[in-house]
Structure formats: structure tokens, C-alpha cells
């Protein structure tokens, strides 16, 4: 494969000129060829990525691969502007923090103080909880998708976000009790910044963050029709053919940052130089979330603060339509990496971490504890099967692999005893011997699953569930119909999908888990849609 790329910035230290291309020597090693190999799949006939890395405040890599605009044969350059997806969240959090430092608001203020359109859910939720994803707010994008308007199919605005959230009658969980990622809090945070500052969100962040840091190529996609010079078009690969996949929406704060790898690295440097804010400001943004019982979660304010192969890491990834992004920082070794890509499926996070490894030392992968119990055949057989949780809704399937057990989405279970197991992500699985499974993640949050028998409903069982179901929260009607010996769910304008029975009242579907509820007399009265970011969205049977 002929690799096409452009490099437009030298790193400090010895360099070699090859034609019009500058190849830079990184500390101790010639890292450019290794970086080229990481991105070798991208050519002049494909979309691609830009990458930048700094070590101890000095640029060591600025490189670009692939095409920014396939229609007009425009190559990606190191100053090409991409959309950064959820990497944007740290800038929204920073804007709120600056207002808090100025005494204009408190992170512990209730959100309804600034956004009275939000319903009173009985328990106040705070700005801080929105920023660290412990608010319990359903993700408005998931709700819009359930209603038939997935993101990129409609020009969503903050008016739509407010309208959707104002009609919600419930949260995923009581604020502050657990963690669940949601974009809604960051859209509301952008609205709060505008209302408190008296400026548009774009104006405030430009004056308070972007201009002081010299981030001249950074702005917000608050008007998707605006012309942005040097912006890469985003693409998706559909059966070997690239087609445009652009975020045609006017929501921001959760995402929507238009930027370059160079500008992102300027922002990362601010955590050391404090050109914006001060030491207390950056410390507050990097303070991990506190959960009940004093437990902490790796998420801070718009940033994940954890370790990568035992090295301290502060980072965030992002994806919107065909764009993907990752910004990472390793403060103890003063390494900083940014990757921006313009094709769906590009693993910007993996690319960024692989580049970072070229400059990091003392990497030690974290591994689960070794097995301390040898499972018997009877022990394995007793634990195999599906297990169901209702809130959050989900199913874990425990299967046998030789003399070991494997869990859905978690891989092999390391046996610590006949009933207790660990996984590679440091979660624990504990069976009580009576059909119940407790799954505890690395941050101490536990979900309870009950063993279930595979569902085999009769046609009459399915017929009893058919009917019309309406949600005032989503202003949407779902029709459940019996077609032959199976149920399907229909929604405007032409959505039709099968409901696959998993347990007596629970079905898997493209909309998520569909769970039917009955009253005391056994009559079917409602169904709920359950997704990872929108739990128990109720539809009443008509």
C-alpha cells in the first residue's frame, strides 16, 4: 500500500529534510517511522487522521495521513480542523469552573436555579452531578432516537434538548448515587454558561479559554451551515464505498468542538502552565467523582483520571457521526497526545495510546489476580446460564469454555473460589448459590442479576402483549403487533423491528430491552424501553 501523508511541523532536535517533508527526531528514537506505521492504512484515497504529541512541553510529532475531502482531493494537514466529539466536554466543564471561580455560580447549586424548565424530580440534582455524570439524567439523544429521530437525522438544537428533558418524569437513578454517562448534562451546562455570563457559549469560551491559550483554530459547531476553512469532511465506509457522515445538528457543549491537534495540545499544556485559571482550577477539574460510601469513580469534570498500564493518565475520547477523537495526557512523564480522525470506525483512542507508548516508560499492564480455585464440573454446570437485571436492564450470559467460565462482554472469569470470580477489567462476579449474581465494577457499584430460564412464549402469550402504547414523555406511539408466531414493534414513519423473547416479560430489540408490565389482575398495562443511557422509559397501553 502506498501511504500518503503530510507532515508540516518540525520537532526540536536534529531533523532530516526529505524533499518537502520534514522528518523529526523524537527524544532517544526516530519515532516518525513508527508513527507512520500506526496510520499506514490511510492513503490519498481514504479519509484519515492527524496526530500530535508533545514531550516535556516540546513538540515531537505533528503528522497527517489521508484525505480531508475526497470529493476535491484535499489532503489532511496537521492544521486541518476536525470535530472532537466528547473531547469537547472538558472545555464545557472548564467554562463552568471559571464562572464558579468568579463567584457567578457554585458547582453545588441545583440545576433548576438556572434552568427552571427542568422538572422537579423530587431530589435536587446539582451542576457538579451533571458534569461528573452522576445526575441520573436520561441522555436526550437516546430519547430522541427512541422517538424516531436519531441524531444526524434531524437538525437538533438546544431548544429540542430542553423540550425533551422538560417532559421527562423520571431519572435513571437518584442523583449522586451512581455513575452513568449522559450528554444531557453537558448541553444543559452550556446553556447555564450562556445564561449566567450573559454571552453566547461560543463567545464566552473564546474570550475565556481559546484566545488566552492561542487556540486560534478552535470554535463550536453551533451553526452547522457555517463555513469553516480547512475543516475535514467526515465519512463512513459503507460496504467499501465512502459516503459523507456529517453531524448536521446545532447542539454543543456535549460535543461540537471544531479544533486541530495543535490547539488540543495547547489546552493540555494549560494543566501545567495555568495560563487559564490557576493551580486550584486545574486541580478541581481533575478531582475524581465521589460516590456513596466514599468510593471514587475515574470520571472528574469532563475528564477521565485513571492509569494506563500503571502510568497516571488524564484523557477523554469522542465520536460524532464520522469523526473520532482522543486527547490524552500522562502528567508524571509529561507526555501529551492528540488524535483526530474523519472516518467512522477509526479507533482514535487506540491510535493515541499506541503513539503515547513510544514516549512512555515503566509501562506495566494491570492484570486480574491469578486463579486460586480449580472449578469442578459440577460447579461449572451449576453457574452456566442467563442472568437478568431489571434496573439497569440487561442480561449477562455465563457460558462454559473448557474448564472455565466466560461472561458476556467481560470475557473469561478468573476463579477465586467456587462462587467468586474476577475479570480483566477488575470487576467481580459473585454467585450466591441460589440463582443470584452480583456484579461489582472496579469502582464498587454493584448490579444484581437473577438467573432466568430461556423464554418460550406461546402464540397466545404473545397475542396478549399486542396493542398500542403511548409515551407522553416522548410524544411517541409504539404499536406491538403479532405477525405469525412472533411480535414486532412499529413506530413512525416506517420503523418495524422484531421482539425477541428472552424472559417471560422481557424482549430484546433494536430499540433496546422491551419489558412489559402487568397490574394486580394480570392485565398488560405498559411497556418500558431500556437502553444504557435511558432507563425505564414508560409507554402506557391504550
C-alpha positions in Angstrom: 0.0 0.0 0.0 1.3 3.5 -0.9 1.0 5.6 2.2 0.0 9.2 1.6 0.6 11.7 4.3 1.7 15.3 5.0 3.9 16.4 7.9 4.1 20.2 8.5 5.9 20.8 11.8 9.4 20.1 13.0 10.2 18.9 16.4 13.1 20.3 18.4 16.3 18.4 17.9 18.0 17.0 14.8 15.9 16.8 11.7 16.2 15.4 8.2 14.7 17.1 5.1 13.4 14.6 2.5 12.0 16.6 -0.4 9.3 18.9 1.0 8.8 16.6 4.0 10.3 17.2 7.4 11.1 14.1 9.4 11.7 14.9 13.0 13.8 13.1 15.6 11.9 12.4 18.8 13.7 12.0 22.1 16.1 9.0 22.0 14.5 7.4 19.0 13.4 8.2 15.5 9.7 7.8 16.2 8.3 9.2 12.9 8.5 5.8 11.0 6.8 4.1 13.9 4.0 6.7 13.9 3.7 6.3 10.1 3.2 2.6 10.6 0.4 3.1 13.1 -1.5 5.1 10.5 -0.4 3.2 7.4 -3.9 2.2 6.4 -4.8 5.8 5.4 -3.9 6.9 1.9 -4.8 9.7 -0.5 -7.9 7.7 -1.5 -9.2 7.3 2.0 -10.2 9.6 4.9 -7.6 9.6 7.7 -6.2 11.2 10.8 -4.0 13.9 12.2 -1.8 13.2 15.2 0.3 15.4 17.5 2.5 14.6 20.5 4.4 16.7 23.0 7.0 15.6 25.5 8.1 17.9 28.3 6.5 20.8 26.6 8.2 20.3 23.3 6.6 19.1 20.1 7.8 15.7 19.0 5.2 14.7 16.4 2.9 16.6 14.1 1.8 14.4 11.2 -1.2 13.8 8.9 -2.5 10.9 6.9 -5.3 10.5 4.3 -7.7 12.9 2.8 -9.8 15.7 4.3 -12.1 16.0 1.3 -12.3 13.0 -1.0 -14.5 14.9 -3.5 -11.9 17.6 -4.0 -8.7 15.7 -3.3 -7.7 17.8 -0.4 -5.2 16.1 1.9 -5.3 16.2 5.6 -2.7 18.5 7.1 -1.5 19.0 10.6 -3.7 22.1 10.9 -6.8 20.5 9.4 -9.9 21.2 11.6 -11.9 18.2 12.8 -14.8 17.8 15.2 -13.7 16.4 18.5 -16.8 14.7 19.8 -16.9 14.2 23.6 -13.3 15.5 24.0 -15.3 18.8 23.9 -16.8 18.1 27.4 -13.7 19.2 29.3 -14.0 22.7 27.7 -17.6 22.9 28.8 -16.7 21.9 32.3 -13.8 24.4 32.3 -16.2 27.2 31.3 -18.5 26.3 34.2 -15.5 26.2 36.6 -14.3 29.6 35.5 -17.7 31.0 36.4 -17.6 29.3 39.7 -14.1 30.7 40.4 -15.5 34.1 39.6 -18.3 33.7 42.1 -21.1 33.7 39.5 -22.3 30.2 40.5 -21.5 27.2 42.6 -20.9 23.7 41.3 -23.2 22.5 44.1 -26.1 24.8 43.0 -29.3 23.0 41.9 -29.6 23.0 38.2 -33.2 24.3 38.3 -31.9 27.5 39.8 -30.6 28.3 36.2 -32.8 26.0 34.1 -36.3 26.1 35.6 -37.6 24.3 32.6 -36.2 21.1 34.1 -38.8 19.1 36.0 -38.6 18.8 39.8 -37.6 15.1 40.2 -38.1 15.2 44.0 -34.3 15.1 44.7 -32.3 18.1 43.6 -29.6 17.5 41.1 -26.6 19.8 41.0 -24.3 21.2 38.4 -21.5 19.1 39.7 -23.5 15.9 39.3 -24.3 16.9 35.7 -20.6 17.4 35.0 -19.5 14.2 36.5 -22.3 12.1 35.1 -24.0 11.2 38.5 -27.1 13.3 37.8 -29.3 10.4 36.6 -30.5 12.4 33.6 -31.5 10.4 30.7 -29.5 11.0 27.5 -31.6 13.2 25.3 -30.0 11.7 22.2 -31.2 8.2 23.2 -34.7 9.6 23.9 -34.8 11.3 20.5 -33.8 8.0 18.8 -36.5 6.0 20.6 -39.0 8.6 19.4 -37.8 8.1 15.8 -35.3 11.0 15.4 -31.8 9.6 15.9 -29.0 12.2 15.9 -27.9 13.2 12.4 -31.4 12.6 11.0 -32.8 16.0 12.2 -31.3 19.4 12.9 -31.5 19.1 16.7 -31.0 22.4 18.7 -30.8 23.2 22.4 -34.5 24.1 22.2 -35.1 20.4 21.3 -32.9 19.3 24.1 -34.8 21.4 26.6 -38.1 20.3 25.2 -37.2 16.6 25.5 -35.8 16.9 29.0 -38.6 19.1 30.3 -41.1 16.3 29.6 -39.2 13.6 31.5 -40.9 12.3 34.6 -38.1 10.2 36.0 -34.4 9.9 36.2 -32.3 6.8 35.6 -31.4 6.9 39.3 -31.4 9.1 42.3 -28.8 11.9 41.7 -25.4 11.2 43.3 -26.0 7.5 43.9 -24.1 6.0 40.9 -22.5 6.9 37.6 -23.9 6.8 34.1 -22.6 8.7 31.1 -25.1 11.2 29.6 -24.7 14.0 27.1 -27.8 15.8 28.6 -25.8 17.4 31.5 -23.3 19.0 29.2 -25.9 20.5 26.9 -27.6 22.0 30.0 -24.1 23.2 31.2 -23.6 25.1 28.0 -27.0 26.7 28.4 -26.1 27.6 32.0 -22.8 29.3 30.9 -24.7 31.4 28.5 -27.5 32.4 30.9 -25.0 33.2 33.8 -22.4 35.0 31.7 -24.8 37.0 29.5 -22.8 35.9 26.4 -23.3 33.1 24.0 -21.5 30.0 24.9 -19.2 30.4 21.9 -18.4 34.0 22.8 -17.6 33.1 26.5 -15.3 30.2 25.7 -13.5 32.1 23.0 -12.7 35.0 25.3 -12.1 33.0 28.5 -10.3 29.9 27.1 -9.4 29.8 23.4 -8.0 33.3 22.9 -5.8 33.3 26.0 -4.3 29.9 25.0 -3.8 30.9 21.4 -6.2 28.3 20.2 -7.0 30.3 17.0 -8.4 27.3 15.1 -10.9 26.3 17.7 -14.6 27.1 17.8 -18.0 25.4 18.3 -20.3 23.9 15.7 -23.3 26.0 16.9 -24.4 26.5 13.3 -23.7 23.5 11.2 -24.2 25.6 8.0 -21.3 28.0 8.9 -18.3 27.8 6.5 -15.2 26.6 8.4 -11.9 26.9 6.4 -9.8 23.8 6.5 -12.5 21.6 8.0 -12.2 17.9 7.2 -15.4 16.2 5.9 -16.4 13.2 7.9 -17.1 9.8 6.2 -18.4 6.3 6.8 -17.4 3.2 4.9 -20.5 1.5 3.6 -19.6 -1.8 2.0 -16.3 -0.5 0.6 -17.7 2.9 -0.5 -17.0 6.1 1.4 -20.0 8.3 1.9 -20.3 11.6 3.9 -21.3 11.2 7.5 -21.6 14.8 8.9 -23.2 15.9 12.2 -26.0 18.1 10.9 -27.2 19.5 14.2 -26.8 22.6 16.3 -26.2 21.1 19.8 -22.8 21.6 21.5 -21.2 21.5 24.9 -21.5 17.7 24.9 -19.6 17.7 21.7 -19.4 20.1 18.7 -15.8 21.4 19.3 -14.1 22.2 16.0 -10.3 22.1 16.5 -6.9 20.9 15.5 -4.4 18.6 17.2 -2.1 21.6 17.8 -4.8 23.5 19.6 -5.8 20.5 21.7 -2.1 20.2 22.8 -2.1 23.8 23.8 -5.0 23.1 26.1 -3.3 20.1 27.6 -0.3 22.3 28.3 -2.5 24.6 30.3 -2.7 22.0 33.1 0.9 22.7 33.7 1.3 26.4 32.7 -2.1 27.6 34.1 -2.5 30.4 31.5 -6.2 29.9 32.0 -7.2 29.5 35.6 -4.7 28.6 38.3 -3.5 25.5 40.2 -6.7 25.2 42.2 -8.7 25.5 38.9 -6.9 22.5 37.2 -6.9 20.5 40.4 -10.7 20.9 40.7 -11.2 19.8 37.1 -9.2 16.7 37.7 -10.8 15.7 41.0 -12.4 12.3 40.7 -16.1 11.8 41.4 -17.1 10.7 44.9 -19.8 8.1 45.2 -21.7 6.9 48.3 -19.5 5.4 51.0 -16.5 7.4 49.9 -15.9 5.4 46.8 -14.4 7.2 43.8 -15.0 7.0 40.1 -12.4 7.7 37.5 -14.5 10.5 35.9 -13.7 14.0 37.1 -15.2 17.1 35.3 -15.1 16.4 31.6 -12.0 14.1 32.1 -11.2 10.6 33.0 -8.5 10.4 35.6 -7.0 7.0 36.0 -4.0 5.0 34.9 -2.8 3.3 31.7 -0.6 0.3 32.2 0.2 1.7 35.7 1.1 5.2 34.4 -1.1 8.1 35.5 -3.4 9.2 32.7 -5.9 12.1 32.2 -7.8 11.7 28.9 -11.1 11.6 27.0 -12.3 10.2 23.7 -15.0 11.3 21.4 -17.0 10.5 18.3 -19.8 12.3 16.4 -21.1 11.0 13.1 -17.9 10.1 11.1 -15.5 11.9 13.4 -13.5 10.3 16.2 -11.0 11.9 18.6 -8.8 11.3 21.6 -6.8 13.6 23.8 -4.6 12.1 26.5 -2.0 13.4 29.0 0.4 11.5 31.1 1.4 14.1 33.7 4.1 12.2 35.5 6.1 11.7 32.3 4.9 15.0 30.7 3.7 13.2 27.6 0.6 14.6 25.7 -1.0 13.1 22.6 -3.9 14.2 20.4 -5.5 12.3 17.5 -8.3 13.5 15.3 -9.9 11.3 12.5 -12.6 11.8 9.9 -13.9 8.3 9.3 -16.4 6.3 11.3 -14.7 3.3 12.9 -11.3 4.8 13.2 -10.1 4.0 16.7 -8.6 7.3 17.7 -8.2 6.1 21.3 -6.2 3.1 20.3 -4.0 5.2 18.0 -3.4 7.8 20.6 -2.4 5.3 23.3 -0.1 3.4 20.8 1.6 6.7 19.9 1.9 7.6 23.6 3.7 4.3 24.3 6.5 5.4 22.0 7.4 8.0 24.7 6.3 6.4 27.9 8.5 4.3 30.2 7.8 1.9 33.0 4.5 0.6 31.5 3.2 -2.3 33.5 -0.2 -3.8 32.3 -2.7 -4.4 35.1 -3.8 -8.0 35.2 -6.5 -9.7 37.3 -5.4 -11.9 40.2 -4.4 -15.5 39.3 -6.9 -18.3 39.8 -7.0 -19.5 43.3 -9.6 -22.3 42.8 -10.0 -25.1 40.4 -13.6 -25.4 39.3 -15.2 -28.8 39.3 -17.5 -29.9 36.5 -20.5 -29.7 38.9 -19.6 -26.1 39.9 -19.3 -25.0 36.3 -22.6 -26.6 35.3 -24.4 -25.0 38.3 -23.5 -21.5 37.3 -24.0 -21.6 33.5 -27.0 -19.7 32.1 -28.6 -16.3 31.6 -29.0 -13.8 34.4 -31.2 -10.7 34.3 -31.1 -7.3 35.9 -34.2 -5.0 35.7 -32.6 -1.7 36.6 -30.5 -1.1 34.8 -32.0 -3.6 32.4 -29.6 -6.2 31.0 -28.7 -9.8 30.6 -25.4 -11.5 31.4 -24.9 -14.9 29.9 -22.5 -17.2 31.7 -21.1 -19.9 29.3 -18.6 -22.7 29.6 -15.3 -22.7 27.9 -13.5 -25.9 28.8 -12.7 -25.8 32.5 -13.5 -22.1 32.7 -16.5 -19.7 32.6 -17.0 -16.8 30.3 -19.3 -13.8 30.8 -21.0 -11.7 28.1 -18.9 -8.6 27.3 -16.4 -9.4 30.1 -14.5 -12.4 28.8 -13.0 -15.2 30.9 -13.8 -15.3 34.6 -10.9 -15.9 36.9 -12.0 -18.3 39.7 -11.1 -17.0 43.2 -13.5 -19.6 44.7 -16.3 -21.8 43.7 -18.7 -18.8 43.6 -16.4 -15.7 43.3 -14.7 -14.6 40.1 -12.6 -11.6 38.7 -12.4 -10.2 35.2 -9.7 -8.4 33.3 -11.4 -5.1 33.9 -11.1 -5.8 37.7 -14.9 -6.4 38.1 -16.0 -9.2 40.4 -18.8 -11.7 39.8 -20.2 -13.4 42.9 -22.9 -16.1 42.8 -24.9 -16.7 46.0 -25.8 -20.3 45.2 -29.5 -19.6 44.9 -29.7 -18.2 41.4 -28.5 -14.6 42.1 -25.4 -13.0 40.6 -23.8 -9.8 42.0 -21.6 -7.9 39.5 -19.4 -5.2 41.1 -17.3 -2.9 38.9 -13.9 -1.6 39.8 -15.4 1.5 41.4 -17.6 -0.6 43.8 -21.0 -0.2 42.1 -23.0 -3.4 42.3 -25.8 -4.6 40.0 -27.9 -7.7 40.9 -28.9 -10.3 38.4 -31.3 -13.2 38.8 -31.0 -16.5 37.0 -33.7 -16.9 34.4 -35.0 -19.7 32.2 -35.0 -19.1 28.4 -38.4 -17.8 27.4 -40.6 -20.0 25.2 -43.9 -18.0 24.9 -46.8 -19.4 23.1 -48.7 -17.5 20.3 -51.4 -16.8 22.9 -48.8 -15.4 25.3 -47.5 -13.1 22.6 -51.0 -12.1 21.5 -51.7 -10.8 25.0 -48.9 -8.3 24.7 -50.1 -6.8 21.3 -51.5 -3.3 21.4 -50.9 0.4 21.1 -48.5 2.0 23.7 -48.1 5.8 24.1 -45.4 7.9 25.9 -46.2 11.5 26.8 -42.5 11.9 27.7 -41.5 11.3 24.1 -44.8 12.2 22.4 -44.5 8.9 20.6 -46.7 5.9 19.9 -45.5 2.3 19.5 -47.6 -0.4 18.0 -46.9 -4.0 19.1 -48.3 -6.5 16.6 -48.4 -10.3 16.2 -47.1 -11.4 12.8 -47.4 -15.1 12.5 -45.7 -16.6 15.6 -43.6 -13.5 16.5 -44.1 -10.0 17.9 -42.9 -6.9 16.0 -42.8 -3.3 17.2 -43.7 -0.5 14.9 -43.1 3.3 15.0 -43.4 6.3 12.7 -42.7 6.6 9.9 -41.7 3.1 8.8 -39.8 1.5 11.6 -40.5 -2.2 12.1 -38.4 -4.5 14.3 -38.8 -7.9 15.8 -39.1 -8.5 19.5 -37.0 -11.5 20.6 -38.2 -13.1 23.8 -35.5 -13.5 26.5 -37.6 -13.9 29.6 -41.4 -14.1 30.2 -41.9 -10.3 30.0 -38.6 -9.2 28.6 -37.6 -8.9 24.9 -34.5 -7.7 23.1 -35.0 -5.4 20.2 -33.2 -2.7 18.1 -34.8 -0.2 20.4 -33.2 -1.8 23.5 -34.7 -4.0 26.1 -38.5 -4.0 25.9 -40.2 -5.0 29.2 -43.9 -5.4 29.7 -45.7 -4.8 33.0 -49.0 -6.2 34.3 -51.4 -4.9 37.0 -52.5 -7.0 40.0 -55.2 -8.6 37.9 -52.7 -9.8 35.3 -53.6 -7.2 32.6 -50.8 -5.8 30.5 -50.7 -2.1 31.3 -47.4 -0.8 29.9 -44.1 -1.4 28.4 -40.7 0.2 29.0 -37.8 0.8 26.7 -34.4 0.4 28.4 -31.1 1.5 27.0 -27.7 2.1 28.6 -28.3 5.8 28.8 -32.1 5.9 29.1 -33.6 3.6 31.7 -37.3 2.5 32.1 -38.9 4.9 29.6 -42.6 4.1 30.1 -45.3 3.6 27.4 -48.9 3.2 28.6 -51.1 0.7 26.9 -54.1 2.3 25.3 
